[in-house]
Amino acid sequence: MSSFLSSSTLAPETQTRQVDRERRSLSGRPADLLDHHRLVTITGGPMWESAERFVHDTYVELGYTAPSARKHVEELAPYESMSIFHAVVDEDDQIVGTVRNIFGSYDDLPVGKFHRIDGVDPDPLCELSSLVVSPSVRSTGVIEHLYRTGWLDAFRMGCHAVVAIIDDWLLDVFQQNYGLPFRQIGSGREYMGGVPVPVALSLDGTDYDDLARRNPLFWEWVLEEVSDSEFEEWALPPVGGNGPVRRPSRQLSTIR
């Protein structure tokens, strides 16, 4: 999600899955963040500028956008007031990974540039964008932790679905490797250096039962950041799917 996510922003093992679909197994539990990494939420100030610059410099290097004197991705400038950043930072508060949550209606989000053929999920929606990870920390769980944080934030803001603009092969990775109930909701088109497709991930808790059964270790990891009240309110399935199965104990969050 670069505003969409392409193979050049992914860890090498994830890129391998693009061409190794037949032998792909379910992901299981993601790696924990490194001891000197932590998650932060950014809503303004100097850290916001650092996040914008981090994304901008990567996009320019990859050819997704033209250089900007402000060190912002100008294609995303209209959405700044609708956005927050989540980032992973190191012990020196240097950003090593970002994801941008953009809140609004379909037509008001970047994904609104794509013709929508599936209108199942009503507004408001949350678009995950600007997922960028430093090459030095790929394969360390940063991507999964950013995704989980963005997903939880969308739930907590009362959105009905997460939407994104991704390469079509990545949709298969999400569905088959992680078991996430993403679905394509429109036609692909040329956009920021590729031909991605619009996708949606429902925030109806009942849609996650298959994931909870097929990839229980991953789902257990997801639920570790969900409070007991959120688990009940969102009608999420327990680990293993609905039935006589366990609800994991919540661990201390590194987000707040």
PALUMRO-450199 format. One record per residue (C-alpha): residue number from 1; residue in one letter; y, z, x. Coordinates in pm, 1 decimal, always signed. Layout:
N
<NUM,"a",<Y,Z,X>>
...
This chain:
256
<1,"m",<+0.0,+0.0,+0.0>>
<2,"s",<+265.4,-123.0,+219.4>>
<3,"s",<+439.0,-145.2,-53.2>>
<4,"f",<+82.2,-277.7,-44.5>>
<5,"l",<-198.2,-169.5,+188.3>>
<6,"s",<-355.9,-428.7,+413.8>>
<7,"s",<-627.3,-414.1,+676.4>>
<8,"s",<-378.2,-378.8,+959.6>>
<9,"t",<-274.2,-30.1,+839.5>>
<10,"l",<-630.2,+99.6,+813.5>>
<11,"a",<-860.9,+282.1,+1048.5>>
<12,"p",<-1103.9,+52.0,+1233.9>>
<13,"e",<-1409.1,+184.0,+1050.9>>
<14,"t",<-1242.9,+108.2,+717.1>>
<15,"q",<-1171.6,-246.9,+827.7>>
<16,"t",<-1539.7,-281.7,+918.3>>
<17,"r",<-1629.8,-202.5,+559.0>>
<18,"q",<-1443.9,-515.4,+453.1>>
<19,"v",<-1718.3,-730.0,+606.8>>
<20,"d",<-2010.6,-487.5,+572.5>>
<21,"r",<-2017.9,-437.2,+197.1>>
<22,"e",<-2392.4,-475.6,+151.5>>
<23,"r",<-2475.4,-182.5,+380.2>>
<24,"r",<-2193.7,+44.9,+266.4>>
<25,"s",<-2285.2,+403.4,+175.4>>
<26,"l",<-2078.7,+656.8,-13.5>>
<27,"s",<-1810.6,+823.6,+193.8>>
<28,"g",<-1903.2,+1189.7,+157.3>>
<29,"r",<-1658.2,+1456.5,+266.5>>
<30,"p",<-1352.8,+1335.3,+462.3>>
<31,"a",<-1264.9,+1489.9,+795.5>>
<32,"d",<-1036.0,+1792.2,+800.6>>
<33,"l",<-690.7,+1741.1,+946.2>>
<34,"l",<-660.6,+1818.4,+1315.2>>
<35,"d",<-552.8,+2175.5,+1390.9>>
<36,"h",<-203.1,+2068.3,+1496.8>>
<37,"h",<-146.0,+1848.9,+1189.9>>
<38,"r",<-8.4,+1963.0,+855.7>>
<39,"l",<+101.4,+1805.7,+528.4>>
<40,"v",<+464.4,+1824.6,+416.0>>
<41,"t",<+654.2,+1699.3,+112.6>>
<42,"i",<+987.2,+1527.0,+184.7>>
<43,"t",<+1262.7,+1485.2,-74.3>>
<44,"g",<+1567.8,+1424.6,+145.4>>
<45,"g",<+1753.5,+1514.2,+462.2>>
<46,"p",<+1669.1,+1423.3,+822.1>>
<47,"m",<+1293.9,+1418.3,+756.2>>
<48,"w",<+1347.2,+1156.0,+484.8>>
<49,"e",<+1524.0,+934.0,+736.1>>
<50,"s",<+1239.8,+990.6,+980.5>>
<51,"a",<+986.7,+884.9,+717.1>>
<52,"e",<+1186.3,+574.5,+626.3>>
<53,"r",<+1215.6,+480.7,+993.5>>
<54,"f",<+843.4,+539.3,+1051.6>>
<55,"v",<+752.5,+301.2,+767.0>>
<56,"h",<+1024.8,+48.7,+853.9>>
<57,"d",<+923.5,+16.5,+1218.0>>
<58,"t",<+558.6,-37.7,+1127.0>>
<59,"y",<+641.3,-297.7,+862.2>>
<60,"v",<+864.9,-489.3,+1100.1>>
<61,"e",<+592.4,-488.8,+1364.6>>
<62,"l",<+338.2,-618.6,+1111.5>>
<63,"g",<+573.7,-881.9,+970.7>>
<64,"y",<+594.7,-726.6,+623.5>>
<65,"t",<+973.1,-697.6,+623.0>>
<66,"a",<+1282.4,-802.9,+816.7>>
<67,"p",<+1455.0,-551.7,+1046.0>>
<68,"s",<+1722.1,-340.4,+877.8>>
<69,"a",<+2017.0,-172.3,+1047.2>>
<70,"r",<+1948.7,+132.5,+827.5>>
<71,"k",<+1585.6,+145.8,+943.0>>
<72,"h",<+1477.8,+136.2,+578.2>>
<73,"v",<+1242.9,-113.7,+413.7>>
<74,"e",<+1510.1,-283.8,+204.1>>
<75,"e",<+1257.6,-416.8,-49.7>>
<76,"l",<+1190.9,-53.7,-142.3>>
<77,"a",<+1555.3,+59.6,-138.2>>
<78,"p",<+1596.7,+25.2,-520.1>>
<79,"y",<+1323.1,+286.6,-566.5>>
<80,"e",<+1450.2,+558.9,-333.1>>
<81,"s",<+1592.1,+772.7,-614.7>>
<82,"m",<+1254.0,+755.4,-792.8>>
<83,"s",<+1052.5,+851.2,-484.5>>
<84,"i",<+924.5,+1135.3,-274.0>>
<85,"f",<+738.3,+1115.3,+56.5>>
<86,"h",<+429.9,+1305.9,+159.9>>
<87,"a",<+369.4,+1305.6,+533.5>>
<88,"v",<+137.2,+1441.6,+796.3>>
<89,"v",<+331.1,+1581.2,+1092.4>>
<90,"d",<+225.3,+1715.5,+1431.0>>
<91,"e",<+323.8,+2036.8,+1608.2>>
<92,"d",<+658.7,+1882.1,+1704.2>>
<93,"d",<+732.3,+1775.5,+1343.7>>
<94,"q",<+679.0,+1412.4,+1441.2>>
<95,"i",<+546.1,+1203.2,+1152.9>>
<96,"v",<+202.2,+1049.0,+1206.8>>
<97,"g",<+133.2,+932.7,+850.1>>
<98,"t",<+314.9,+876.1,+520.4>>
<99,"v",<+261.4,+793.2,+157.0>>
<100,"r",<+544.2,+736.0,-90.8>>
<101,"n",<+509.5,+835.4,-457.6>>
<102,"i",<+734.3,+630.1,-687.4>>
<103,"f",<+759.2,+750.0,-1049.2>>
<104,"g",<+853.9,+539.7,-1349.2>>
<105,"s",<+745.7,+282.0,-1603.8>>
<106,"y",<+537.9,-19.8,-1502.2>>
<107,"d",<+826.0,-264.2,-1524.7>>
<108,"d",<+1053.2,-38.7,-1317.2>>
<109,"l",<+808.0,+0.8,-1026.0>>
<110,"p",<+732.8,-242.0,-741.0>>
<111,"v",<+402.5,-320.0,-913.7>>
<112,"g",<+608.4,-454.2,-1204.6>>
<113,"k",<+656.6,-772.4,-1001.8>>
<114,"f",<+293.2,-853.4,-1084.0>>
<115,"h",<+188.6,-992.2,-1421.9>>
<116,"r",<-4.0,-720.2,-1602.0>>
<117,"i",<-311.9,-810.8,-1807.7>>
<118,"d",<-444.3,-455.8,-1858.6>>
<119,"g",<-204.3,-224.3,-2038.7>>
<120,"v",<-447.9,+60.0,-2104.7>>
<121,"d",<-247.9,+323.1,-1916.1>>
<122,"p",<+84.5,+412.7,-2081.4>>
<123,"d",<+401.1,+508.9,-1898.7>>
<124,"p",<+495.4,+711.0,-1702.8>>
<125,"l",<+304.9,+591.8,-1397.8>>
<126,"c",<+306.2,+680.2,-1028.8>>
<127,"e",<+290.1,+405.4,-767.9>>
<128,"l",<+146.0,+493.9,-428.5>>
<129,"s",<+327.5,+297.0,-161.7>>
<130,"s",<+421.0,+308.4,+207.4>>
<131,"l",<+82.4,+433.1,+323.6>>
<132,"v",<+125.5,+409.7,+699.9>>
<133,"v",<-76.1,+591.7,+965.7>>
<134,"s",<-9.2,+596.2,+1338.1>>
<135,"p",<-283.9,+416.4,+1534.6>>
<136,"s",<-319.2,+727.8,+1750.2>>
<137,"v",<-453.4,+936.5,+1459.2>>
<138,"r",<-666.9,+689.7,+1269.3>>
<139,"s",<-1020.9,+809.0,+1192.9>>
<140,"t",<-895.4,+1171.5,+1171.9>>
<141,"g",<-881.4,+1207.3,+791.7>>
<142,"v",<-506.4,+1147.0,+765.2>>
<143,"i",<-543.9,+858.4,+517.6>>
<144,"e",<-767.1,+1054.2,+279.9>>
<145,"h",<-545.0,+1363.2,+291.2>>
<146,"l",<-238.9,+1152.9,+209.7>>
<147,"y",<-420.0,+984.5,-78.6>>
<148,"r",<-534.4,+1317.7,-221.1>>
<149,"t",<-184.5,+1461.3,-200.4>>
<150,"g",<-32.3,+1157.5,-371.6>>
<151,"w",<-297.8,+1166.2,-644.9>>
<152,"l",<-243.3,+1536.5,-710.9>>
<153,"d",<+132.9,+1489.6,-724.7>>
<154,"a",<+92.9,+1215.8,-986.3>>
<155,"f",<-121.1,+1447.9,-1198.8>>
<156,"r",<+126.2,+1734.3,-1161.4>>
<157,"m",<+418.8,+1512.7,-1262.1>>
<158,"g",<+248.6,+1424.1,-1590.2>>
<159,"c",<+175.4,+1059.3,-1508.6>>
<160,"h",<-98.5,+873.0,-1694.4>>
<161,"a",<-221.0,+667.2,-1398.2>>
<162,"v",<-172.2,+591.2,-1032.2>>
<163,"v",<-90.9,+226.2,-964.3>>
<164,"a",<-78.1,+38.8,-635.8>>
<165,"i",<-57.0,-304.3,-476.7>>
<166,"i",<-355.4,-360.8,-245.5>>
<167,"d",<-566.8,-629.3,-83.4>>
<168,"d",<-847.7,-727.0,-320.2>>
<169,"w",<-1123.7,-631.8,-74.3>>
<170,"l",<-980.8,-279.8,-59.6>>
<171,"l",<-1036.9,-244.7,-433.4>>
<172,"d",<-1407.1,-292.1,-359.3>>
<173,"v",<-1391.5,-26.3,-85.6>>
<174,"f",<-1233.2,+225.5,-323.5>>
<175,"q",<-1487.3,+155.4,-595.6>>
<176,"q",<-1803.7,+124.1,-388.9>>
<177,"n",<-1745.9,+344.9,-85.1>>
<178,"y",<-1559.7,+630.9,-250.3>>
<179,"g",<-1663.7,+584.6,-613.2>>
<180,"l",<-1300.7,+595.7,-728.7>>
<181,"p",<-1248.3,+441.8,-1075.3>>
<182,"f",<-979.7,+195.9,-964.4>>
<183,"r",<-957.2,-127.3,-1162.7>>
<184,"q",<-756.8,-446.6,-1121.7>>
<185,"i",<-485.4,-471.3,-1387.1>>
<186,"g",<-319.3,-803.7,-1308.6>>
<187,"s",<-318.6,-1122.0,-1108.0>>
<188,"g",<-260.8,-1142.3,-733.7>>
<189,"r",<+45.3,-1314.3,-586.3>>
<190,"e",<+222.9,-1360.3,-254.0>>
<191,"y",<+400.4,-1038.7,-165.6>>
<192,"m",<+521.7,-890.0,+164.6>>
<193,"g",<+295.8,-1085.6,+395.8>>
<194,"g",<-19.5,-1112.5,+186.5>>
<195,"v",<-168.7,-1194.5,-152.8>>
<196,"p",<-248.0,-847.9,-291.6>>
<197,"v",<-346.6,-744.3,-643.7>>
<198,"p",<-216.2,-469.8,-875.4>>
<199,"v",<-460.5,-188.6,-947.7>>
<200,"a",<-465.4,+132.0,-1150.1>>
<201,"l",<-646.3,+463.9,-1124.1>>
<202,"s",<-655.1,+653.7,-1452.1>>
<203,"l",<-542.2,+1015.7,-1457.8>>
<204,"d",<-766.0,+1095.0,-1753.9>>
<205,"g",<-1001.7,+1356.4,-1613.0>>
<206,"t",<-1298.6,+1227.6,-1810.4>>
<207,"d",<-1286.6,+903.5,-1608.8>>
<208,"y",<-1401.2,+1088.4,-1294.6>>
<209,"d",<-1746.6,+1197.5,-1411.8>>
<210,"d",<-1921.3,+905.2,-1240.7>>
<211,"l",<-1738.5,+980.6,-914.6>>
<212,"a",<-1835.7,+1348.7,-938.6>>
<213,"r",<-2202.9,+1249.6,-972.8>>
<214,"r",<-2215.5,+961.1,-723.2>>
<215,"n",<-2007.9,+1113.1,-443.5>>
<216,"p",<-2025.5,+1491.0,-494.3>>
<217,"l",<-1918.1,+1589.6,-141.6>>
<218,"f",<-1603.2,+1380.2,-169.7>>
<219,"w",<-1529.7,+1517.7,-517.9>>
<220,"e",<-1583.2,+1874.2,-397.4>>
<221,"w",<-1325.5,+1809.8,-124.0>>
<222,"v",<-1080.7,+1668.2,-381.8>>
<223,"l",<-1117.8,+1974.7,-604.5>>
<224,"e",<-1042.5,+2217.2,-322.1>>
<225,"e",<-670.6,+2150.7,-377.3>>
<226,"v",<-690.6,+2179.3,-757.9>>
<227,"s",<-615.6,+2517.2,-913.3>>
<228,"d",<-844.6,+2664.3,-1178.0>>
<229,"s",<-580.5,+2611.0,-1446.8>>
<230,"e",<-529.2,+2247.5,-1340.3>>
<231,"f",<-904.8,+2190.4,-1340.7>>
<232,"e",<-918.6,+2301.0,-1704.1>>
<233,"e",<-593.2,+2136.1,-1814.7>>
<234,"w",<-682.4,+1798.2,-1664.3>>
<235,"a",<-1039.5,+1812.1,-1804.0>>
<236,"l",<-1184.7,+1726.8,-1463.7>>
<237,"p",<-1564.0,+1718.0,-1422.2>>
<238,"p",<-1731.6,+1972.0,-1193.7>>
<239,"v",<-1909.1,+1871.4,-875.0>>
<240,"g",<-2216.1,+1672.1,-971.7>>
<241,"g",<-2070.3,+1561.7,-1305.1>>
<242,"n",<-2078.3,+1735.0,-1641.1>>
<243,"g",<-2370.8,+1973.6,-1661.1>>
<244,"p",<-2495.9,+2295.7,-1492.6>>
<245,"v",<-2316.6,+2236.1,-1162.9>>
<246,"r",<-2072.2,+2424.7,-947.9>>
<247,"r",<-1694.0,+2439.6,-932.7>>
<248,"p",<-1586.6,+2478.6,-566.2>>
<249,"s",<-1370.0,+2767.5,-455.7>>
<250,"r",<-1011.8,+2664.4,-396.8>>
<251,"q",<-895.3,+2671.8,-35.7>>
<252,"l",<-543.1,+2750.0,+75.5>>
<253,"s",<-327.2,+2440.7,+41.1>>
<254,"t",<-149.6,+2296.8,+342.3>>
<255,"i",<+88.6,+2102.8,+119.4>>
<256,"r",<+331.1,+2368.4,+10.6>>
